[in-house]
Every structure is written in C-alpha cells, then in structure tokens.
Amino acid sequence: MRVLVIGSGGREHALLIGLAKDSSVTDLHVAPGNAGTTALATNHDVDVASSDSVVALARKVDADLVVIGPEVPLVLGVADALREAGFATFGPGAQAAQIEGSKAFAKDVMAAAGVATAHSEVVDNPAHLDAALDRFGPTWVVKDDGLAAGKGVVVTTDRAAARDHAAECLESGHPVLLESFLDGPEVSLFSLVDGETVVPLIPAQDHKRVGDNDSGPNTGGMGAYTPLPWLPDDVTRQIVDDVVKPVAAELVRRGAPFSGLLYAGLAIGKDGPSVVEFNCRFGDPETQAVLALLKSPLGQALNATATGTLDALPPLEWADGAAVTVVLAAENYPGKPRTGDVITGSDAEGVLHAGTARNADGAVVSSGGRVLAVVGTGADLAEARAQAYERLAGIKLPGSHFRTDIGRNALEGKISI
C-alpha cells in the first residue's frame, strides 16, 4: 500500500513512524513534510491547501491511501476533491470538518445530538459585545469562531483581557463564541469514525498553556501523556456512548457523514463529561504519545476507515505502560517565534520533528514555533516521563523552552474526578 500523508508537523511525523511499522505499507510520501520526515518518506513541496495540487501529487505517486493531517485542508475540502478523483482518503469532507471549522456549527450539532457542553453565545457585532460579556464570568472563555491552530482561545478571570481578545477577533472579521467555564480535568479522546461506526483510541491529556503549572497563554499544546491513571474505563465508555456516537449519528442525519479521526476535547466535571471542543483530525501533541503505544497496524486501521470497512477492523491492541510527549518550542512561542537556529541532537531516538527545515549547509534548523516533540515510553508514567526528559536533555536549540511538568500532576495523584 502506497500512502501519502499531508502535513508538516509532529503529528504527521508520528503518523509516518506508525505507518512505517505496518508491513502492508510499502511506500511512504509526505507533503510538505519536514527535516525529520525524510528518514521515513519522500518529501514533496506542495501547497496542501490547494485541492488541485494535492490531487495531482496523489496521482503522481499513485497513492493507494491519502491521510490528511492538518485541519486547514480538511476545512477547505481537499478530502472531497481526493475522493472525487478516486483516492481512498482518511479525513472528513468540508461539511463534516465544520465540526472544527465553526464552533457555532459544533454547538448546533451537539444541541441536536443531546451532548453536554458549555452554555454559549455567538457575538458577531462589536456593539453587542459588552452586554454579552456581562452574561458570563467570573471566568470568561472567549473563542475565535474559526481555525486558530489551538491558540484562538482565552480563558481568564480578567474581564478586560476577555474583551480585548473578543474585540481583536471581531476586528479581524471573525465572530466570537463566549462560553461558560467548564471545571474539571480535561481529556482528549480520539476516535476513528466511519459514518456511525466508532472505534476509540486510548485517552490522553494535553497541556495547553505555555508554562509550568498551567501558566501563561494558550498554545497549540506543550505536551501530553497517555493513558490517564485517574480516568476510570467506564468514563471513557461514557464519552464514546454519550458524546462521540451521538455526534457521529447527527452528522450522518445531516447528510455530512464523518470519515476520519474525530477528536473530542472534554472536561470531566462533577456531573460527568462535557465537551470543550471537537477537532476533525488527530491532535498534536497527543498523537505522538497515543501512537507510541499502538500495537495494531496503523495503515490498516486508517485504510479501513477511509474505505468504509471500519466495522470489520479487528479490535485495536495497545502496549502496556505509558507514553509522554514533551514539546520543545522556539524562543518567543506562542508569539512570533525565532527561527533559523541550528538544532543539535534532533536525530536521536524518540525525537519527532515539527517546525524544522534544512539550511543551505544541510543542517537542521528551526522553522516554526513548536520545533520538536520528544517522546518517552516506559512501564509506567514515571518511567515514560524520565525517558522523555532524558532524551530532551540531549537536544540543543538556542532560546528554546519547554514545560518541565508534563504528566506530573497525574503522577503525584493530584488529579481526580
């Protein structure tokens, strides 16, 4: 099976590592990829937001399966164009991808499906903003109603900061979603979805804020771990039965069946799981940790989803133990990152590339905000954390930073529901 992966980040590097382990996968291509993916696949410099360019590449490499990693090409309908051209494609069409592309659409789907989520209100006129803000608080949740790479959300007890973010979104032409604050630890649950068939992966927890102890602004994710020792199995089943399956069924009812990876981000409060957000693709950096424990052939699972045969897929098998991902970020991230610095140690085991490229001398350099994702595995969370941070210590990037507390609260028993 010849597989083409679309994307350039750590998520795509993790997908390629998983696909390379599948004996049914004979050839790997990635567009555009990064400095690390060249060890696994042929990189192609293609505009992934262009349906014509992606379809042309799929024809050129004679792909048997195309796996779309990022949300932007999905929301823009690249999966639709690939399917129309006859390619088996892992990733939802544009209609179903609105579950991430429009938070207002996601809220409407959840309401119709009877799924628990935060109370919300859409503001599309600056004249209505102050009155709407007065209906929320004392903790404000303000979301850009569009794609913002995980950084369009502000959670704050400072009304002025909430107003500033909302005003900035409105000035850029984006409506704003105000939400009531959901308390409780957060969970990321990935599920392979083919219409109404749902196959969950193991749950993970992301660390969104840039600094230790959840300080500083939100990012695209600074690290993750899996499994969650504090989350009972019956709660995972509840999420599948009460959240993922009803949403998948509602999308089918609307004539927009989901095919690909549906990501449910939830808060586990005293009344049970409530949805914080949905994404229409594998999450980054949770993917790096989750796929590190997958024993089943990844290519066969993605292909079954893409070809409508997910209901015949054997149960997924997982390795015992735990996995931890720690993100190494460039100086100033999540602001405008410093780029172009030479990285040493990035070719070590467990190091996945995200924002990397090669300079004229062939050296690996930083090219984005989240530069590398370092994965550790072990018999338990303590071993996995130790290995991840040991591997991270061997990497040098001027001005870089990372969180030192990924998975620590869970390890110390400080998370409970």
N, C-alpha and C positions, 0 to 999 in steps of 0.2 A: 504494500500500500504506500503510495507516494503522498506525502502530507505537506501542505503549505500552511504555515502559521503566519497570521497577520498581526504585527505589533513589534514594539522595540524595547519593552521593559523587562523587569524582573519576572513578572507573571509569564511572559512569553518564553523567557529562558527556562523557567521551571516547567512549562508545558513541553518544551523541546527535550529537556532531560527525561521527563516521563515517557514521551513518545519514543525516544531512542532506546528505552529499555524494552519496548514491545517488539517481540520477534516478528510480528506481522507488518511492522513498518520498515520499508526497505530504502526509503529516500526521504530526506527532510529538506525543506526550503523555508525561509522566513523573509518577510518583508516589513520594514526595512532591516530588522534585527539590530544588533549592537556589537561591540567589540568582543563580547564573550560568546555570542551565539555561533560565531564562525567555526568553533571547535566541533559543533554538532550538525550544522546545516549550512546550506548555501544562502548567503545574504543577497537580497535584491533591493536596490534603491528605487522604491515605488511609492507614490503618493497613496497611502492607504485610505484616504477619504474619497478617492476617485473610483467609482464603480468600474468605469471603463478600464482603468489601469490595472485594477486587481483582477478583473476577469481576463484581461489579456495575459497577465502573468500566470494565472491558473492554467490557461491554455498552453502557454509556453512550456511549463514544467509538467504538463499532463497530469495534474493533481487528481488523485482519487478522493481526497478529502481536504477541505479548506477549513481551518479553525481560526475564527476571528477573536482576537484577544481584547482590544480596547472598545470602549463604548461609542466613540465618535463614529467610526464606520458603520456600526450597527444601527445607530440612530439615523444615519444618513441613507440607510437602505442598501448597503453593499451586499449583505446576505441575500436580499431579494434578487439583486442582479446576478449573483453567482448561481442561485437556484434556477433562475430563468435560463441561464446558459448551460444548465445540465450538471452542475457540480454539487456533489454532496457537501453540505455546509453546516458546520457547527456554529450556531449563533442565530438569534432571533431576527425576523424581519423587522422593518421600520415600525410597523404598527405595534407589535408586541414590545419592541425596545423602548417605547414611550413609558414603560413601567419605571425606567430610569431617566429618560429624557425629559419627562414632565412630571414633577412631583404632584401637580394638581391632578393629572391623569391617574397616577398611582393611588392617590387618595380616593378618587372616584371608584376605581376598581375595588379597593379594599372595602369601601362602604357597601358596594353591591354584593361583595362576597361575604360580608359579615365578619371581617377580620379586625381585631382590636388594634387600634393605633391612636396616636395623639390627636386631640382636638386641634383643628387647624382652620386657617382663614387665608385666602389669597388676596393680596393687595396689588393692584395694577395701576393705581393712581396716587401720586405723591400727596395729593390733598386729603386722602383718606388714611394716611399712614399713622398720624399721631393718635387718632381715635382708636385705630386697630391695636396699636401698641398698648393702649390703656386697658384693653380687654385681656391682656396677657400679663405675665410676671407672677411672682418676683424674679423668676428665672426666665429669660427670654430665649427662644430658639428661633433664629431667623435663617431661612434657606433661600438661596438663589434658585428660582424655579427653572432650572436648566442644568446643563452639564458644567461642572466646575472642578473636575478632577479631584473630588473629595475635599476641596478647600472652600466651597461656597457656603459653608455652614458656620454660624457664630452662635455659641451658647454662652450666655453671660447674665450676671445679675446687675449689670450696669445698663440702665435704660438708654443712656446717651450712646454707648457703644452699639447697642442693638439698632438704634435709629440710624446711626452712621452707616452701618453695613446695609441696612434696608434701603436707605437713600442712594447709596452707591450702586446697588443692583438696579433700582428703578431708573437711575440716570443712564445706565448702560442699556436700557431698553428691555430688561428682564423683569417680569412680575416677581413678587416676593411671597414666600409662604411663611406665615407665622404659626408656630405650634406651641402647644402646652408642653412643659418639660416632663419627660418620662424618667422616673428614677429607677435605680436598679442596675446591676451589671449588664453589659452588652455582650451579645453573642452574634457571631457571623455563621450562618448555616448555608452552605452551597448545596444545590440540588440539580442533578441532571433532570431535565424536563423535556418530554416529547408529548405535546398535547396535554392529556390528563394523566400520563404516566410520570411518576415522580420517584427518583432514586436519590436519597440524601447521601451526602458525604459526611465526614465527621466534623462536628462543630469546632470553631476556633474563636479566638478573641483578638481583635485588633487593638492597637494603641494609637489613637488618632493625634493626640496633642504632641507638640514638638519636644517638650521637656519632661524630665523625670517627674514622677508624682502628678502626671496629667497637668502640667503647667504649660503656659504659652498658647499660641494659636493652633487651630486645627491644621492638619497636613493631609496628604494622601495616605498616611499610615507609616508609623515609625517602627513597627514590629508586630509580631503575632506569635501565638503558641497554640498547640493542639495536642491531645484532647483537653477538655476542661474538667479537672478533677472535682469541681464544685457543682457541675451541672448533671443532675440525675438523667438516666436514659429515658425515663418517662416524659421528661420535659422536652427532650429532642423529638420524641414521637408526637407530642402535643403540637409542637411547632409544625411538623410535617402535616398532621391531620387538620389542624385548625387554621393554619396560615398558608402554607405552600400549595397544598392540594386545592383549597377553595379559590385561590388566586389563579392557578393554572386553569381550573374549570371555568372561571369567569372570563378569562381571555379567550378560551375556546368558544364560549357563548357569544362573545362579541365578534367572532369571525377573525380573531387575531391570535391563533394558537401559538404558544411559545415553544421554540425548539432550540435548546442550548443549555446554558447554565443560568439558573435563577438564583440570585444571591439575596437572602433575607437578612437584614440587619435588625436585631431586636433588642429591647430592654426587658429584662426579666424582673418585673416588679412583684409586689405582694399579691396582685390579682392575676399573675401569670404573664405570659409573653405578650408584648405589644410591639408592633412594627415601628422601627425608626425610619427605615428606608428599604427600597428594593434597588438592586442593580441588575443589569441584563447580561452580566458576564462574570468571569472569575474575578474575585477581588485580589488586590495587591496591597499588602504583603501576605495575606492569609494563604494564598495559593502555594507559595513557596514552602510553607510548613505542612499544609494538608497533603500535597502531592508527595512530600518526602516520606510519608507513611503508607502510601497506596501500594499494595502488592499486585492488584489486578492489572491487566494490560490496559494502559490508558488509551491507546489508539483504538482498541476495540470498543471501549466504552463511549468515546466521543463519536465514533463512526455509527454505533448503534443508535445514538441519539439523533444524529444527522440523517439517518436513513429510515427513521420511523420504526425501528425494531428494538427500542429500549426495553419494552416489556418482556423480551426474550433474553435479555442480558443476565448472565449468572450473577448471584449476589456479589457485591464488591468485597474484597478481602483487604484487611489492614494489618500492618505490622504492629506488634506490641510496642509499648513505650511512648515517647513523646517527641515532638519536634518544636524548635524555637527558631524564629527568624528575627534578626536584628538588622535594621536599615542603617546604612552609613550615608549620611546626607552631606551635600556640599555646603560650604560656608554661605550663610545668609538665608538658606532654605528655612521656611517656606516663602520667603521673599524672593527677589530675583537672585538666583544662585550664581556663585562664582564658578566659572567653567574653564576648561583648558589646562587644568593642572594634571601633571603626570601622577599616575597611581602605581604603587608597587604592592605586590602580594595579591593581586586580583585574580591570579590564575590558580590559586590554591583550592583544594577540595572544599565543597560546601559554599563557595563564593559564587553568587549569581549576579550577573550584570544587569543594570537597568539604564542609568544615564551615562553610558560610556561610548567612546569612539576611539579611533586611532589617529595620531597626528602624522605629519609628513615623514617622521622618522620611524613610524610603525609602533610607537609606544602607546599604551592605553592611557587615555586622558578622560577627565570628567566632562560630560556634555549635558548634564541635567541636574535637577535638584536632588532627587533620590538616586544616588550613584550606584550603590551595590546593596544586595541583600545577602546576609551571611546566615546560613542555616546550620543548626546543630541538632543532632538526634541522640537519644540515649534511652536507657531502660526506664527512666522516669523524667519528670520535668527538671529536677535538679541537674541531672547528667546532661540533658539537652541544652540547658542554659549555659552550663560550664563549657561545653564544647563550642557553642556559638560564640561566646565571648573570647574564648581562647583563639579561635580562628580569626576573629575580628582584630585581635591584638597584633596579628602579623601583617596588617594592611596599613599602608601609609598614604594619606591624601591631605595636603596642606589645608588647614582651616576647616576640616570636616568635623562633623559631630554626630553623636548617636545617643540613644537612651540607654541607661545602664540598668533599667528596672523592668525589662520585658519579661512578663510572666512571674515577677517577684511576688506580687500580692497573692496570686494563686498558690505559689509555693509555700508562702508563710501562712496560708489558711485565712487570709483576710477578706476573701470573697465568699459570700453566702447568699442564698435566696430563701 
